[in-house]
Amino acid sequence: MEIKQTIAKNLNRVKKEMGLKNQDLAELMGVTRQTIAKYLKGEQIPDSAKLFLLSRHLNIPMKDLIVSLDDQREPMSSFMFRADNPKENFRLIDQNQVNRIMDDYYELLASFGEASVAYLPPTYKVKLVDHELTEEHKTIIRQAAEQTRKMFGLDHVIPSDIYAVLERHGIHVIALKTIDKKIDGLSAYSEEKGAFIFLNDHDEIPEERKRFSVIHELGHLIFHREEYRSDLSSLTYSSARKEINEKVATLFASYFLIPREQLREYAYYFKRYVTLETIMELKRQFFVSAEAFMRALLDEQYISGRTYGHLRKTLREQGYKEQEPAPIEYIPKNRKLTYFVKQAYFEGSITINKVCEILGCDLRTAREMVKGWYKEHGCSENTGAL
């Protein structure tokens, strides 16, 4: 790639990641908006003095502006998509951004002595024939979900904040609003740095779906780790294999989030005709979607296929094709990551721009967040350190 295109690509990336406008860049570099437009299109090369000025203002290394990120580092981890059609959605994921966030998170943990051991969940094998799930396969998946719950200390518990549970047990969960809403999540791992799950925290995605997505990705990490690749563009597989892998991960998520032992305790609800009111009441107790809960009832033969179809049709007639009925409240995420980012910021080891990069937010959001941190401790930014 020519240097003009490399610098243009880096400037566009920095502009997007930091929530800057063309006018902001123009003021920081001391040029006109017309000149900035040419820089961003790769029609003109900024001189080194202008680039140095920008790097100083934004507190980023010069190499981040003049060297391709592909040349700066090797991909750290490999990925598995949750999207229905991953091959068409490669363009929606910035692999370099994902790698940087994972590296930054790990380095933060290491700096506070929290990254001594990389954790990867145990793997399970399901030998598939004709891409169909048999009862034997379902038993293996169910046992894997039960063992994982037990390992996480969830024998008789249905936690709402499943993200905190995963974090406590070494699965790093990073929620971003910058992922295209067509993608629910993706997962990655490194033998040296452990397992990561990226979750789309877009406001339009129901919280129930987010909880299901994060455990769905955990299912991929457990059952399909040998299929992960270091480059997103190399993730190509047949539609049949993709479909069966998704079924395995989906069933794992169902068994994990709706443990059948706990479901059996509500069996008396299902002895007569099951109403939508019953579904709404119980799905909130399990913190799952109405669709996921009804599917579990069907799988366990608490309801017939006819009843399942009738309930789904009724929900859609009531306008719940896209929206979630009786939704649970938003669950805050990135608690652990934000805690260490806050500590590093107060210690002066990272800048406000690094806060933006790690948490995947724009500069305005980061500044508001920092103000909130100071307010929590009863002081303002002007008073200095805590």
Backbone hydrogen bonds in HBPLUS format (Angstrom, degrees):
<---DONOR---> <-ACCEPTOR-->    atom                        ^
c    i                          cat <-CA-CA->   ^        H-A-AA   ^      H-
h    n   atom  resd res      DA  || num        DHA   H-A  angle D-A-AA Bond
n    s   type  num  typ     dist DA aas  dist angle  dist       angle   num
A0006-THR N   A0002-GLU O   2.93 MM   4  6.24 156.4  1.99 153.0 160.8     1
A0007-ILE N   A0003-ILE O   2.92 MM   4  6.06 170.3  1.93 153.5 155.1     2
A0008-ALA N   A0004-LYS O   2.94 MM   4  6.06 158.3  1.98 144.1 151.1     3
A0009-LYS N   A0005-GLN O   2.86 MM   4  5.98 159.5  1.90 146.3 151.7     4
A0010-ASN N   A0006-THR O   2.96 MM   4  6.21 159.2  2.01 148.5 154.4     5
A0011-LEU N   A0007-ILE O   2.81 MM   4  6.00 159.3  1.85 153.5 159.1     6
A0012-ASN N   A0008-ALA O   2.97 MM   4  6.16 160.8  2.01 149.2 154.3     7
A0013-ARG N   A0009-LYS O   2.96 MM   4  6.17 151.6  2.05 143.1 151.3     8
A0014-VAL N   A0010-ASN O   2.88 MM   4  6.11 167.5  1.90 153.7 156.3     9
A0015-LYS N   A0011-LEU O   2.88 MM   4  5.99 159.7  1.92 147.4 153.7    10
A0016-LYS N   A0012-ASN O   3.01 MM   4  6.17 158.5  2.06 144.3 149.4    11
A0017-GLU N   A0013-ARG O   2.85 MM   4  6.04 173.8  1.85 160.7 162.4    12
A0018-MET N   A0014-VAL O   3.02 MM   4  5.96 152.6  2.10 146.4 152.4    13
A0020-LEU N   A0015-LYS O   2.91 MM   5  4.88 153.1  1.99 147.3 151.3    14
A0019-GLY N   A0016-LYS O   3.27 MM   3  5.20 159.0  2.32 100.4 106.6    15
A0363-LEU N   A0018-MET O   3.23 MM 345  5.23 154.0  2.30 108.7 110.3    16
A0024-ASP N   A0021-LYS O   3.00 MM   3  5.13 119.0  2.39  98.2 113.3    17
A0025-LEU N   A0021-LYS O   3.12 MM   4  6.55 160.6  2.16 157.4 161.3    18
A0026-ALA N   A0022-ASN O   2.90 MM   4  6.14 156.9  1.95 149.3 156.5    19
A0027-GLU N   A0023-GLN O   2.98 MM   4  6.21 159.1  2.02 149.8 154.0    20
A0028-LEU N   A0024-ASP O   3.00 MM   4  6.23 159.0  2.04 150.1 156.2    21
A0029-MET N   A0025-LEU O   2.93 MM   4  6.06 148.9  2.03 149.7 157.2    22
A0030-GLY N   A0026-ALA O   2.83 MM   4  5.72 118.7  2.21 138.0 152.8    23
A0031-VAL N   A0026-ALA O   2.99 MM   5  4.98 157.2  2.04 139.6 144.6    24
A0036-ILE N   A0032-THR O   3.06 MM   4  6.41 158.5  2.11 148.0 153.9    25
A0037-ALA N   A0033-ARG O   2.93 MM   4  6.15 155.8  1.99 146.1 152.3    26
A0038-LYS N   A0034-GLN O   3.23 MM   4  6.56 146.4  2.35 138.0 146.0    27
A0038-LYS N   A0035-THR O   3.06 MM   3  5.13 119.9  2.43  95.8 110.6    28
A0039-TYR N   A0035-THR O   2.95 MM   4  6.36 151.5  2.04 148.9 157.4    29
A0040-LEU N   A0036-ILE O   2.89 MM   4  6.17 164.1  1.91 159.8 162.9    30
A0041-LYS N   A0037-ALA O   3.10 MM   4  6.24 137.2  2.29 137.1 147.8    31
A0043-GLU N   A0038-LYS O   2.87 MM   5  4.99 150.6  1.95 156.8 155.3    32
A0042-GLY N   A0039-TYR O   3.09 MM   3  5.19 152.4  2.17 101.8 110.4    33
A0050-LYS N   A0047-ASP O   3.07 MM   3  5.53 123.2  2.40 109.2 122.1    34
A0051-LEU N   A0047-ASP O   3.18 MM   4  6.54 159.8  2.22 153.2 159.2    35
A0052-PHE N   A0048-SER O   2.84 MM   4  5.99 155.9  1.89 148.1 154.9    36
A0053-LEU N   A0049-ALA O   2.98 MM   4  6.14 154.4  2.05 141.9 148.8    37
A0054-LEU N   A0050-LYS O   3.03 MM   4  6.32 157.4  2.08 146.8 152.2    38
A0055-SER N   A0051-LEU O   2.90 MM   4  6.14 163.8  1.92 151.1 155.7    39
A0056-ARG N   A0052-PHE O   2.93 MM   4  6.11 151.0  2.01 147.3 154.9    40
A0057-HIS N   A0053-LEU O   3.00 MM   4  6.24 162.4  2.03 149.2 153.8    41
A0058-LEU N   A0054-LEU O   2.93 MM   4  6.09 160.9  1.97 154.8 159.8    42
A0059-ASN N   A0055-SER O   2.80 MM   4  5.51 111.9  2.27 129.1 144.2    43
A0060-ILE N   A0055-SER O   2.99 MM   5  5.02 153.9  2.06 137.2 145.2    44
A0064-ASP N   A0061-PRO O   3.05 MM   3  5.52 145.2  2.17 108.8 118.1    45
A0065-LEU N   A0062-MET O   2.85 MM   3  5.43 157.2  1.90 116.4 124.1    46
A0066-ILE N   A0062-MET O   3.19 MM   4  6.53 142.5  2.34 146.1 157.1    47
A0067-VAL N   A0063-LYS O   2.91 MM   4  5.15 151.5  1.99 138.5 140.8    48
A0071-ASP N   A0068-SER O   2.91 MM   3  5.34 139.9  2.08 108.0 119.1    49
A0072-GLN N   A0068-SER O   3.20 MM   4  6.54 128.0  2.49 138.5 152.8    50
A0072-GLN N   A0069-LEU O   3.10 MM   3  4.88 135.3  2.31  91.6 104.4    51
A0079-PHE N   A0229-ARG O   3.09 MM 150  5.92 128.0  2.37 147.9 150.5    52
A0080-MET N   A0187-SER O   3.14 MM 107  5.52 137.6  2.33 140.1 148.2    53
A0187-SER N   A0080-MET O   3.29 MM 107  5.52 152.3  2.37 138.9 146.9    54
A0082-ARG N   A0185-GLY O   3.17 MM 103  5.47 136.4  2.37 165.5 154.5    55
A0088-GLU N   A0085-ASN O   3.16 MM   3  5.84 133.3  2.39 117.9 127.6    56
A0089-ASN N   A0086-PRO O   2.92 MM   3  4.89 139.1  2.09  98.8 111.6    57
A0092-LEU N   A0089-ASN O   2.97 MM   3  5.30 153.1  2.04 110.0 118.6    58
A0093-ILE N   A0090-PHE O   3.14 MM   3  5.74 169.8  2.15 120.0 123.0    59
A0098-VAL N   A0094-ASP O   3.07 MM   4  6.42 160.8  2.10 154.2 159.8    60
A0099-ASN N   A0095-GLN O   2.88 MM   4  6.14 162.5  1.91 152.6 157.0    61
A0100-ARG N   A0096-ASN O   2.91 MM   4  6.11 161.0  1.95 148.0 153.2    62
A0101-ILE N   A0097-GLN O   2.97 MM   4  6.19 164.1  2.00 153.4 157.1    63
A0102-MET N   A0098-VAL O   3.05 MM   4  6.28 164.1  2.08 152.3 156.4    64
A0103-ASP N   A0099-ASN O   2.92 MM   4  6.11 167.2  1.94 154.1 158.0    65
A0104-ASP N   A0100-ARG O   2.81 MM   4  5.96 163.9  1.84 152.7 157.7    66
A0105-TYR N   A0101-ILE O   2.85 MM   4  5.99 159.2  1.89 148.7 154.6    67
A0106-TYR N   A0102-MET O   2.93 MM   4  6.13 167.5  1.95 152.1 155.5    68
A0107-GLU N   A0103-ASP O   2.87 MM   4  6.09 160.8  1.90 151.0 156.7    69
A0108-LEU N   A0104-ASP O   2.88 MM   4  6.08 152.2  1.95 146.9 154.4    70
A0109-LEU N   A0105-TYR O   2.97 MM   4  6.28 165.6  1.99 155.2 158.2    71
A0110-ALA N   A0106-TYR O   2.85 MM   4  6.09 160.2  1.89 151.1 157.2    72
A0111-SER N   A0107-GLU O   2.90 MM   4  6.06 151.7  1.98 144.0 151.2    73
A0112-PHE N   A0108-LEU O   3.24 MM   4  6.56 133.5  2.47 142.6 154.0    74
A0112-PHE N   A0109-LEU O   3.15 MM   3  5.32 137.8  2.34  99.7 111.2    75
A0114-GLU N   A0109-LEU O   2.68 MM   5  4.72 167.1  1.70 147.9 143.3    76
A0113-GLY N   A0110-ALA O   3.02 MM   3  4.90 162.9  2.05 105.8 108.4    77
A0124-TYR N   A0222-ILE O   3.07 MM  98  6.09 152.2  2.15 138.3 142.4    78
A0138-LYS N   A0134-THR O   3.00 MM   4  6.35 160.8  2.04 150.8 155.8    79
A0139-THR N   A0135-GLU O   2.98 MM   4  6.19 147.0  2.09 141.8 150.3    80
A0140-ILE N   A0136-GLU O   3.13 MM   4  6.46 155.2  2.19 146.9 152.6    81
A0141-ILE N   A0137-HIS O   2.97 MM   4  6.30 161.6  2.00 155.4 160.5    82
A0142-ARG N   A0138-LYS O   2.86 MM   4  6.00 157.2  1.91 145.4 152.2    83
A0143-GLN N   A0139-THR O   2.90 MM   4  6.08 159.7  1.94 147.7 153.3    84
A0144-ALA N   A0140-ILE O   2.93 MM   4  6.15 152.3  2.01 145.3 153.2    85
A0145-ALA N   A0141-ILE O   2.98 MM   4  6.26 155.5  2.05 147.0 153.1    86
A0146-GLU N   A0142-ARG O   2.90 MM   4  6.17 160.7  1.94 151.9 157.3    87
A0147-GLN N   A0143-GLN O   2.85 MM   4  5.99 161.3  1.88 149.7 154.7    88
A0148-THR N   A0144-ALA O   2.94 MM   4  6.04 153.2  2.01 143.0 150.6    89
A0149-ARG N   A0145-ALA O   2.93 MM   4  6.14 158.0  1.98 147.8 153.7    90
A0150-LYS N   A0146-GLU O   2.96 MM   4  6.18 158.5  2.01 145.6 151.7    91
A0151-MET N   A0147-GLN O   2.87 MM   4  6.08 154.5  1.94 144.5 151.7    92
A0152-PHE N   A0148-THR O   2.99 MM   4  6.22 139.5  2.16 141.1 151.8    93
A0152-PHE N   A0149-ARG O   3.09 MM   3  5.04 124.6  2.41  92.7 107.1    94
A0154-LEU N   A0149-ARG O   2.80 MM   5  4.99 167.3  1.82 145.3 145.1    95
A0153-GLY N   A0150-LYS O   2.99 MM   3  4.96 159.0  2.04 103.3 109.2    96
A0157-VAL N   A0154-LEU O   3.38 MM   3  4.85 173.6  2.38 100.1 101.9    97
A0162-ILE N   A0160-SER O   3.06 MM   2  5.75 128.7  2.34 105.3  90.7    98
A0166-LEU N   A0162-ILE O   3.06 MM   4  6.36 160.4  2.10 149.3 153.0    99
A0167-GLU N   A0163-TYR O   2.99 MM   4  6.25 162.5  2.02 149.7 154.8   100
A0168-ARG N   A0164-ALA O   2.93 MM   4  6.10 156.9  1.99 147.1 152.8   101
A0169-HIS N   A0166-LEU O   3.07 MM   3  5.24 136.4  2.26 100.0 112.3   102
A0171-ILE N   A0166-LEU O   2.93 MM   5  5.07 159.4  1.98 147.5 140.8   103
A0170-GLY N   A0167-GLU O   3.15 MM   3  5.26 158.6  2.20 114.7 111.9   104
A0172-HIS N   A0195-ALA O   3.04 MM  23  6.19 155.6  2.10 156.1 149.8   105
A0197-ILE N   A0172-HIS O   2.76 MM  25  6.18 152.8  1.83 163.7 167.9   106
A0174-ILE N   A0197-ILE O   2.87 MM  23  6.22 165.4  1.89 160.4 164.4   107
A0199-LEU N   A0174-ILE O   2.89 MM  25  6.12 161.1  1.92 145.4 149.3   108
A0176-LEU N   A0199-LEU O   2.92 MM  23  6.23 162.1  1.95 171.4 176.1   109
A0201-ASP N   A0176-LEU O   2.80 MM  25  5.37 169.6  1.81 133.8 137.1   110
A0183-ILE N   A0180-ASP O   2.97 MM   3  5.89 168.6  1.98 130.0 133.3   111
A0200-ASN N   A0184-ASP O   2.94 MM  16  5.21 165.1  1.96 148.1 143.1   112
A0186-LEU N   A0198-PHE O   3.01 MM  12  5.28 151.5  2.10 139.7 146.9   113
A0198-PHE N   A0186-LEU O   2.77 MM  12  5.28 162.8  1.80 164.3 169.3   114
A0188-ALA N   A0196-PHE O   2.90 MM   8  5.16 160.5  1.94 148.3 149.9   115
A0196-PHE N   A0188-ALA O   2.78 MM   8  5.16 167.6  1.79 158.2 155.5   116
A0190-SER N   A0194-GLY O   2.87 MM   4  5.10 147.4  1.98 133.4 144.1   117
A0194-GLY N   A0190-SER O   2.72 MM   4  5.10 138.2  1.89 149.0 147.7   118
A0205-ILE N   A0202-HIS O   3.10 MM   3  5.61 163.5  2.13 116.6 121.8   119
A0209-ARG N   A0206-PRO O   3.10 MM   3  5.38 122.2  2.45 101.5 114.9   120
A0210-LYS N   A0206-PRO O   3.18 MM   4  6.58 149.0  2.28 146.1 155.0   121
A0211-ARG N   A0207-GLU O   3.03 MM   4  6.35 159.7  2.07 154.0 158.0   122
A0212-PHE N   A0208-GLU O   3.07 MM   4  6.32 159.0  2.11 145.2 151.2   123
A0213-SER N   A0209-ARG O   2.83 MM   4  6.00 154.1  1.90 145.5 153.1   124
A0214-VAL N   A0210-LYS O   3.05 MM   4  6.30 158.5  2.10 152.1 155.8   125
A0215-ILE N   A0211-ARG O   3.35 MM   4  6.61 156.3  2.41 145.3 150.6   126
A0216-HIS N   A0212-PHE O   2.81 MM   4  5.96 144.9  1.93 146.2 157.7   127
A0217-GLU N   A0213-SER O   2.92 MM   4  6.20 154.4  1.99 149.3 154.5   128
A0218-LEU N   A0214-VAL O   3.13 MM   4  6.37 144.7  2.26 131.1 140.7   129
A0219-GLY N   A0215-ILE O   2.91 MM   4  6.20 146.6  2.03 141.3 149.9   130
A0219-GLY N   A0216-HIS O   3.08 MM   3  5.01 117.4  2.49  91.1 106.3   131
A0220-HIS N   A0216-HIS O   3.12 MM   4  6.59 144.5  2.25 141.8 151.0   132
A0221-LEU N   A0217-GLU O   2.98 MM   4  6.34 157.5  2.03 150.0 155.8   133
A0222-ILE N   A0218-LEU O   3.01 MM   4  6.26 141.4  2.16 144.3 154.8   134
A0223-PHE N   A0219-GLY O   2.88 MM   4  6.02 162.4  1.91 154.0 158.4   135
A0224-HIS N   A0220-HIS O   2.79 MM   4  5.06 155.2  1.85 139.1 145.5   136
A0227-GLU N   A0224-HIS O   2.99 MM   3  5.60 160.3  2.03 118.6 125.0   137
A0228-TYR N   A0225-ARG O   3.26 MM   3  5.53 169.8  2.28 110.6 113.6   138
A0234-SER N   A0231-ASP O   2.96 MM   3  5.50 154.6  2.03 115.6 123.6   139
A0235-LEU N   A0232-LEU O   3.04 MM   3  5.47 165.4  2.06 115.6 119.7   140
A0236-THR N   A0234-SER O   2.90 MM   2  5.72 125.1  2.21 111.4  95.1   141
A0242-LYS N   A0238-SER O   2.94 MM   4  6.20 164.0  1.97 155.5 160.7   142
A0243-GLU N   A0239-SER O   2.89 MM   4  5.97 158.9  1.93 143.7 149.5   143
A0244-ILE N   A0240-ALA O   3.07 MM   4  6.33 159.3  2.11 146.5 151.3   144
A0245-ASN N   A0241-ARG O   2.91 MM   4  6.06 158.5  1.95 150.6 156.8   145
A0246-GLU N   A0242-LYS O   2.93 MM   4  6.17 155.0  2.00 149.6 156.4   146
A0247-LYS N   A0243-GLU O   3.01 MM   4  6.29 149.7  2.10 142.7 151.2   147
A0248-VAL N   A0244-ILE O   2.99 MM   4  6.26 155.7  2.05 147.8 153.5   148
A0249-ALA N   A0245-ASN O   3.02 MM   4  6.30 169.0  2.03 153.1 155.2   149
A0250-THR N   A0246-GLU O   2.83 MM   4  5.90 154.7  1.89 147.0 154.7   150
A0251-LEU N   A0247-LYS O   2.90 MM   4  6.00 160.4  1.94 147.3 152.4   151
A0252-PHE N   A0248-VAL O   2.95 MM   4  6.15 157.7  2.00 149.0 155.6   152
A0253-ALA N   A0249-ALA O   3.02 MM   4  6.22 158.9  2.06 143.1 148.4   153
A0254-SER N   A0250-THR O   2.99 MM   4  6.27 151.7  2.07 144.9 152.8   154
A0255-TYR N   A0251-LEU O   2.94 MM   4  6.23 166.5  1.96 156.3 158.6   155
A0256-PHE N   A0252-PHE O   2.88 MM   4  6.04 152.3  1.96 149.7 158.3   156
A0257-LEU N   A0253-ALA O   2.88 MM   4  5.92 170.5  1.89 151.4 154.0   157
A0258-ILE N   A0254-SER O   2.80 MM   4  5.55 147.0  1.91 143.4 152.5   158
A0263-LEU N   A0259-PRO O   2.99 MM   4  6.27 155.1  2.06 149.4 157.4   159
A0264-ARG N   A0260-ARG O   2.96 MM   4  6.02 146.7  2.07 139.3 146.5   160
A0265-GLU N   A0262-GLN O   3.08 MM   3  5.32 139.2  2.25 101.4 112.6   161
A0266-TYR N   A0263-LEU O   2.99 MM   3  5.57 157.8  2.04 114.4 121.4   162
A0267-ALA N   A0264-ARG O   3.09 MM   3  5.08 159.8  2.14 113.5 112.9   163
A0269-TYR N   A0266-TYR O   2.94 MM   3  5.72 156.4  1.99 123.8 130.3   164
A0270-PHE N   A0267-ALA O   2.91 MM   3  5.44 149.4  2.00 114.5 123.4   165
A0278-THR N   A0275-THR O   3.15 MM   3  5.29 123.1  2.49  96.8 109.8   166
A0279-ILE N   A0275-THR O   3.17 MM   4  6.57 158.2  2.22 145.9 151.6   167
A0280-MET N   A0276-LEU O   2.83 MM   4  6.08 163.3  1.86 155.0 158.7   168
A0281-GLU N   A0277-GLU O   3.03 MM   4  6.20 156.6  2.09 144.0 150.0   169
A0282-LEU N   A0278-THR O   3.02 MM   4  6.21 169.0  2.04 156.2 158.4   170
A0283-LYS N   A0279-ILE O   2.86 MM   4  5.80 160.2  1.90 152.9 158.9   171
A0285-GLN N   A0282-LEU O   3.00 MM   3  5.04 127.2  2.29  95.8 110.3   172
A0286-PHE N   A0282-LEU O   3.18 MM   4  6.56 139.1  2.36 146.4 156.8   173
A0287-PHE N   A0283-LYS O   2.92 MM   4  5.93 109.3  2.43 129.2 146.8   174
A0288-VAL N   A0283-LYS O   3.10 MM   5  5.51 161.3  2.13 154.3 157.3   175
A0293-PHE N   A0289-SER O   3.01 MM   4  6.23 159.0  2.05 149.6 155.5   176
A0294-MET N   A0290-ALA O   2.90 MM   4  6.06 164.3  1.92 151.8 156.1   177
A0295-ARG N   A0291-GLU O   2.95 MM   4  6.08 154.2  2.02 146.9 154.4   178
A0296-ALA N   A0292-ALA O   3.06 MM   4  6.28 149.7  2.16 140.9 148.3   179
A0297-LEU N   A0293-PHE O   3.04 MM   4  6.38 154.7  2.11 147.9 154.6   180
A0298-LEU N   A0294-MET O   2.95 MM   4  6.23 151.1  2.03 145.7 153.7   181
A0299-ASP N   A0295-ARG O   2.88 MM   4  6.13 161.3  1.91 149.9 154.9   182
A0300-GLU N   A0296-ALA O   3.01 MM   4  6.18 149.8  2.10 145.8 153.2   183
A0302-TYR N   A0297-LEU O   2.81 MM   5  5.03 152.4  1.89 159.0 158.0   184
A0301-GLN N   A0298-LEU O   3.02 MM   3  4.91 158.6  2.07 103.5 109.5   185
A0308-TYR N   A0304-SER O   2.93 MM   4  6.18 163.0  1.96 152.8 157.9   186
A0309-GLY N   A0305-GLY O   2.96 MM   4  6.11 161.0  1.99 144.7 149.5   187
A0310-HIS N   A0306-ARG O   2.96 MM   4  6.19 154.5  2.03 145.8 153.0   188
A0311-LEU N   A0307-THR O   2.89 MM   4  6.11 162.0  1.93 154.3 158.5   189
A0312-ARG N   A0308-TYR O   3.03 MM   4  6.24 163.1  2.06 152.0 156.4   190
A0313-LYS N   A0309-GLY O   2.98 MM   4  6.10 160.9  2.02 145.9 151.5   191
A0314-THR N   A0310-HIS O   2.93 MM   4  6.12 158.3  1.98 148.1 154.1   192
A0315-LEU N   A0311-LEU O   3.02 MM   4  6.25 158.1  2.07 148.2 153.6   193
A0316-ARG N   A0312-ARG O   3.09 MM   4  6.37 159.9  2.13 150.7 155.4   194
A0317-GLU N   A0313-LYS O   2.94 MM   4  6.19 152.6  2.02 148.3 156.3   195
A0318-GLN N   A0314-THR O   3.03 MM   4  6.26 133.1  2.26 140.3 152.4   196
A0318-GLN N   A0315-LEU O   3.13 MM   3  5.11 131.5  2.38  93.1 106.4   197
A0320-TYR N   A0315-LEU O   3.02 MM   5  5.44 157.0  2.08 143.3 143.6   198
A0319-GLY N   A0316-ARG O   3.02 MM   3  5.10 160.2  2.06 106.3 110.2   199
A0338-THR N   A0334-ASN O   2.77 MM   4  5.71 165.3  1.79 150.1 155.2   200
A0339-TYR N   A0335-ARG O   2.95 MM   4  6.05 151.1  2.03 142.4 150.5   201
A0340-PHE N   A0336-LYS O   3.17 MM   4  6.49 162.8  2.20 154.1 156.3   202
A0341-VAL N   A0337-LEU O   2.93 MM   4  6.16 153.6  2.00 150.9 159.4   203
A0342-LYS N   A0338-THR O   2.83 MM   4  5.96 159.7  1.87 149.2 154.4   204
A0343-GLN N   A0339-TYR O   3.02 MM   4  6.32 160.2  2.06 147.3 152.5   205
A0344-ALA N   A0340-PHE O   2.95 MM   4  6.07 160.9  1.98 144.0 149.4   206
A0345-TYR N   A0341-VAL O   2.87 MM   4  6.06 151.7  1.95 147.4 155.6   207
A0346-PHE N   A0342-LYS O   2.94 MM   4  6.18 164.2  1.97 154.4 158.0   208
A0347-GLU N   A0343-GLN O   2.99 MM   4  6.17 144.2  2.12 142.2 152.2   209
A0349-SER N   A0344-ALA O   2.98 MM   5  5.35 142.1  2.13 162.6 160.9   210
A0348-GLY N   A0345-TYR O   3.03 MM   3  5.06 148.4  2.13  99.5 109.5   211
A0354-LYS N   A0351-THR O   3.09 MM   3  5.14 123.1  2.43  95.5 109.6   212
A0355-VAL N   A0351-THR O   3.04 MM   4  6.43 146.1  2.16 144.5 154.4   213
A0356-CYS N   A0352-ILE O   3.13 MM   4  6.48 151.8  2.21 141.7 148.0   214
A0357-GLU N   A0353-ASN O   3.07 MM   4  6.39 158.5  2.12 143.5 148.7   215
A0358-ILE N   A0354-LYS O   2.93 MM   4  6.10 169.2  1.94 156.8 158.3   216
A0359-LEU N   A0355-VAL O   3.02 MM   4  6.01 167.7  2.04 151.5 155.5   217
A0360-GLY N   A0356-CYS O   2.84 MM   4  5.57 114.6  2.27 139.4 152.9   218
A0361-CYS N   A0356-CYS O   3.10 MM   5  4.93 147.8  2.20 131.9 138.9   219
A0366-ALA N   A0362-ASP O   3.02 MM   4  6.29 159.9  2.06 152.9 159.2   220
A0367-ARG N   A0363-LEU O   2.93 MM   4  6.15 157.1  1.99 149.9 155.7   221
A0368-GLU N   A0364-ARG O   3.06 MM   4  6.35 158.5  2.11 150.0 155.4   222
A0369-MET N   A0365-THR O   2.93 MM   4  6.16 151.2  2.02 145.5 154.2   223
A0370-VAL N   A0366-ALA O   2.88 MM   4  6.17 157.8  1.93 151.8 157.1   224
A0371-LYS N   A0367-ARG O   2.99 MM   4  6.24 157.9  2.04 147.3 153.2   225
A0372-GLY N   A0368-GLU O   3.03 MM   4  6.29 151.3  2.11 141.9 149.6   226
A0373-TRP N   A0369-MET O   2.95 MM   4  6.35 146.3  2.07 145.4 155.2   227
A0374-TYR N   A0370-VAL O   3.03 MM   4  6.39 161.7  2.07 155.8 158.9   228
A0375-LYS N   A0371-LYS O   2.93 MM   4  6.14 155.2  1.99 146.1 153.9   229
A0376-GLU N   A0372-GLY O   2.92 MM   4  6.14 149.6  2.01 146.3 153.7   230
A0377-HIS N   A0374-TYR O   3.04 MM   3  5.25 129.1  2.31  98.6 111.9   231
A0379-CYS N   A0374-TYR O   3.03 MM   5  5.33 173.1  2.03 142.8 142.8   232
A0378-GLY N   A0375-LYS O   2.99 MM   3  4.93 163.8  2.02 106.3 109.6   233
A0383-THR N   A0380-SER O   3.05 MM   3  5.52 153.9  2.12 111.0 118.6   234
A0384-GLY N   A0381-GLU O   3.28 MM   3  5.76 163.9  2.30 110.9 115.7   235
